[in-house]
Amino acid sequence: MSRIEVQGVKCVLLDIEGTICPISFVKETLFPYALRALPTILSTHWTSPSLAPYIAAFPPEHRTSPAALESHVRDLTARDVKAPYHKALQGYLWEEGYASGAYATELFADVVPALRGWKEGGRGVAIYSSGSVFAQKLLMRHVRGSDGRVESLEGLVGEEEKGWFDTVNAGSKVEEASYGKIAGVLELAPESILFLSDNVKEVEAALSAGMKSLVVDRPGNAPLSDEDKNRFKVIESFEQISLA
C-alpha cells in the first residue's frame, strides 16, 4: 500500500462507522442489541425521568404509546435513517450493553496505534459521527484491545470537551457549513484539519470547506466506484498516512 503525505495537519477528524470501526459491529451487534432491549425499556421506563427526554425528542405522532415509538424505531433502524432523536435513544440503550459486558467496541487494528501516534506527535484528534456524542463516548470508553482486554480510549479524543461532534451540535455530515462550524469550535483553520471518512459525500463536503480529506476504504464497506477512486485520494489503512 502506498503512503500519502499530508502536510500542515494540526488535528485529525474521524468518522466512526466504516472508518475506525467495522460496519459489521454497528449493524450486527449494536443495532440488534438496541432493538432487543427496546421493548423492555419502554414497558418498564415509559414514565421514568431518565427516559423522558429521549421520548420527548421524537415527533408527537410517534410517542403516543410504547408500541408506536417501538414501531417507528424499528422502521428507522431497518432503513438506517440517521434521525438525531433516534441516535440519542440508541446511545441510551447501548449504555447498559457496554456496562454489562454484553459487547465491547471493535476497532480496526491500525486505529489505536495511529491515535496514539497522532497524540504523541502533538496533534489533536476529534470525532464527527451521525451517532450522538453520548454514544461516541460510550464506544470509545469500551474498546477491546488485541489482547482481549477492554480499555478506554476516550482520553485520546478531544480536549476540554472540544472534539466530539454529531449532527446536533455540528449539522449534517454532507453539508459544507458543518465542517466550517467544526473548525470554528476547534479554533483551527480548516486547512489544518484532516477529515477521514468512508463516505465520499462527506469527504466532498469537508474538501469544499477547505479541510484536507481522504476516503477510507475498509473491508465490509460499500464498494467505491471507479469515478470516486479517481476523484479522491483513497486509503485502506491509517498506516498509509504520513503527517508532515
VMD Tcl script that draws the C-alpha trace (Angstrom):
set ca {
  {0.00 0.00 0.00}
  {1.36 3.40 -0.98}
  {1.78 6.15 1.59}
  {0.11 9.54 1.30}
  {1.86 12.56 2.80}
  {-0.40 15.25 4.23}
  {1.20 18.49 5.33}
  {0.19 21.09 7.89}
  {-2.22 18.93 9.89}
  {-2.94 20.02 13.46}
  {-5.99 17.84 14.06}
  {-7.37 14.61 12.60}
  {-11.18 14.49 12.43}
  {-12.58 10.96 12.29}
  {-15.79 9.35 11.17}
  {-16.63 6.16 13.10}
  {-18.66 3.57 11.19}
  {-16.67 2.16 8.29}
  {-13.66 4.32 9.15}
  {-12.34 3.35 12.58}
  {-14.96 0.71 13.39}
  {-16.26 -2.09 11.14}
  {-19.76 -1.53 9.80}
  {-20.50 -5.11 10.86}
  {-20.02 -4.24 14.55}
  {-22.58 -1.47 14.30}
  {-25.10 -3.32 12.13}
  {-24.74 -6.82 13.61}
  {-24.05 -6.03 17.29}
  {-25.13 -2.54 18.34}
  {-28.30 -2.15 16.27}
  {-29.74 -5.59 17.17}
  {-28.93 -5.10 20.86}
  {-30.84 -1.81 20.92}
  {-33.86 -3.42 19.26}
  {-33.82 -6.35 21.71}
  {-33.57 -4.04 24.71}
  {-36.18 -1.55 23.50}
  {-39.48 -3.35 24.37}
  {-38.45 -3.99 27.99}
  {-37.07 -0.47 28.44}
  {-40.25 1.08 27.06}
  {-42.54 -1.07 29.19}
  {-40.61 -0.51 32.42}
  {-39.32 3.06 31.94}
  {-42.04 4.75 29.87}
  {-42.73 7.30 32.61}
  {-39.20 7.32 34.02}
  {-37.43 10.71 34.23}
  {-34.29 9.11 32.77}
  {-36.08 8.11 29.56}
  {-38.41 11.11 29.32}
  {-36.04 13.44 27.40}
  {-35.39 10.78 24.77}
  {-39.11 10.13 24.25}
  {-39.87 13.85 24.14}
  {-37.43 14.31 21.26}
  {-39.49 12.02 18.99}
  {-42.17 13.52 16.71}
  {-45.52 13.68 18.58}
  {-47.23 11.10 16.39}
  {-44.59 8.50 17.30}
  {-44.66 8.95 21.09}
  {-48.35 8.36 21.74}
  {-47.58 4.91 23.18}
  {-44.69 2.48 23.69}
  {-45.94 0.45 20.72}
  {-45.99 3.48 18.42}
  {-42.48 4.51 19.40}
  {-41.12 0.98 19.04}
  {-42.65 0.63 15.59}
  {-41.06 3.90 14.48}
  {-37.65 2.93 15.88}
  {-37.73 -0.41 14.07}
  {-38.61 1.35 10.83}
  {-35.78 3.89 11.23}
  {-33.31 1.12 12.03}
  {-34.36 -1.00 9.05}
  {-33.92 1.97 6.72}
  {-30.78 3.21 8.51}
  {-32.28 6.68 8.82}
  {-29.90 8.83 10.85}
  {-32.50 10.87 12.75}
  {-30.82 12.66 15.69}
  {-33.57 11.70 18.16}
  {-33.18 8.03 17.21}
  {-29.40 8.19 17.52}
  {-29.76 9.69 21.01}
  {-32.07 6.86 22.09}
  {-29.67 4.26 20.69}
  {-26.92 5.65 22.94}
  {-29.21 5.33 25.94}
  {-29.96 1.70 25.06}
  {-26.34 0.81 24.31}
  {-25.08 2.07 27.66}
  {-26.47 -0.96 29.51}
  {-24.95 -3.35 26.99}
  {-21.50 -1.86 27.40}
  {-21.83 -1.73 31.19}
  {-22.91 -5.37 31.42}
  {-20.08 -6.57 29.19}
  {-22.50 -7.85 26.55}
  {-20.12 -6.44 23.97}
  {-17.10 -4.16 23.58}
  {-16.11 -1.90 20.72}
  {-14.19 -3.41 17.83}
  {-11.77 -1.09 16.04}
  {-9.63 -1.84 13.01}
  {-6.13 -2.94 14.06}
  {-4.39 0.16 12.68}
  {-6.60 2.65 14.54}
  {-5.26 2.64 18.10}
  {-1.57 2.90 17.11}
  {-2.49 5.80 14.82}
  {-4.45 7.62 17.53}
  {-1.61 7.27 19.99}
  {0.95 8.36 17.40}
  {-1.00 11.46 16.44}
  {-1.48 12.50 20.05}
  {2.18 11.86 20.88}
  {3.08 13.97 17.86}
  {1.17 16.89 19.32}
  {-1.83 16.66 17.01}
  {-5.43 16.76 18.12}
  {-7.95 14.01 17.44}
  {-11.67 14.69 17.07}
  {-14.71 12.64 16.09}
  {-17.63 13.55 13.84}
  {-20.32 10.90 13.61}
  {-24.04 10.65 12.96}
  {-24.22 8.80 16.29}
  {-24.81 11.04 19.29}
  {-21.87 12.44 21.24}
  {-23.02 10.31 24.18}
  {-22.89 7.17 22.01}
  {-19.49 8.18 20.61}
  {-18.05 8.41 24.11}
  {-19.57 5.06 25.09}
  {-17.93 3.50 22.06}
  {-14.51 4.93 22.88}
  {-14.73 4.05 26.59}
  {-15.14 0.33 25.90}
  {-12.60 -0.70 23.27}
  {-11.44 -4.30 23.10}
  {-7.70 -4.46 22.52}
  {-5.71 -7.08 20.64}
  {-5.09 -8.85 23.96}
  {-8.82 -9.12 24.63}
  {-8.86 -6.59 27.45}
  {-11.30 -3.68 27.37}
  {-9.88 -0.20 27.82}
  {-11.00 3.41 27.49}
  {-9.57 5.50 24.68}
  {-11.76 8.50 25.45}
  {-8.71 10.44 26.62}
  {-7.21 10.27 23.13}
  {-10.08 12.30 21.69}
  {-10.75 15.98 22.16}
  {-9.54 18.48 24.68}
  {-11.69 20.01 27.42}
  {-14.83 18.54 25.82}
  {-13.95 20.01 22.42}
  {-13.59 17.30 19.84}
  {-16.90 15.40 19.85}
  {-19.29 16.29 17.04}
  {-22.62 14.89 15.87}
  {-25.46 16.10 13.65}
  {-26.98 18.03 16.57}
  {-24.03 20.21 17.54}
  {-22.40 20.42 14.09}
  {-25.07 19.73 11.47}
  {-25.42 17.36 8.53}
  {-22.28 15.49 7.58}
  {-22.82 16.15 3.89}
  {-23.09 19.95 4.29}
  {-20.03 22.16 3.79}
  {-21.16 24.52 6.57}
  {-20.91 21.76 9.19}
  {-17.18 21.41 8.63}
  {-16.68 25.16 8.86}
  {-18.53 25.10 12.17}
  {-16.31 22.31 13.48}
  {-13.18 24.23 12.51}
  {-14.54 27.22 14.41}
  {-15.19 25.19 17.55}
  {-11.71 23.66 17.35}
  {-10.29 27.15 16.76}
  {-8.30 25.88 13.81}
  {-8.06 26.89 10.17}
  {-9.97 24.34 8.05}
  {-6.84 23.57 6.03}
  {-5.09 22.37 9.21}
  {-7.71 19.64 9.77}
  {-7.60 16.21 8.10}
  {-11.01 14.51 7.86}
  {-11.14 10.74 7.33}
  {-14.36 9.02 6.25}
  {-15.66 6.15 4.15}
  {-18.43 8.38 2.76}
  {-17.45 10.25 -0.40}
  {-20.22 12.83 0.06}
  {-18.82 13.69 3.49}
  {-15.29 13.90 2.11}
  {-16.52 16.16 -0.68}
  {-18.22 18.48 1.84}
  {-15.09 18.64 4.00}
  {-12.91 19.45 1.00}
  {-15.34 22.18 -0.06}
  {-14.99 23.70 3.42}
  {-11.23 23.85 2.99}
  {-10.26 20.80 5.01}
  {-7.91 18.10 3.84}
  {-9.71 14.78 3.46}
  {-9.16 11.15 2.46}
  {-11.63 8.40 1.66}
  {-11.17 5.31 3.83}
  {-11.89 2.02 2.05}
  {-12.36 -0.72 4.66}
  {-13.43 -4.38 4.46}
  {-17.22 -4.56 4.57}
  {-17.75 -1.05 3.22}
  {-19.78 -0.35 0.10}
  {-17.52 -0.62 -2.96}
  {-16.15 2.65 -4.30}
  {-16.85 3.46 -7.93}
  {-14.01 3.97 -10.38}
  {-15.07 7.60 -10.59}
  {-14.73 8.03 -6.82}
  {-11.31 6.37 -6.85}
  {-10.20 8.86 -9.48}
  {-11.73 11.92 -7.82}
  {-10.49 11.34 -4.28}
  {-7.38 10.13 -2.52}
  {-8.18 6.71 -1.04}
  {-6.51 4.75 1.76}
  {-7.17 1.29 3.16}
  {-5.27 1.76 6.43}
  {-4.19 4.64 8.64}
  {-0.67 3.24 8.29}
  {-0.64 4.81 4.83}
  {-0.96 8.33 6.26}
  {2.21 10.33 6.74}
  {1.63 13.63 8.54}
  {4.36 16.16 7.79}
}
mol new
graphics top color blue
foreach p $ca { graphics top sphere $p radius 0.5 }
foreach p [lrange $ca 0 end-1] q [lrange $ca 1 end] { graphics top cylinder $p $q radius 0.2 }
display resetview
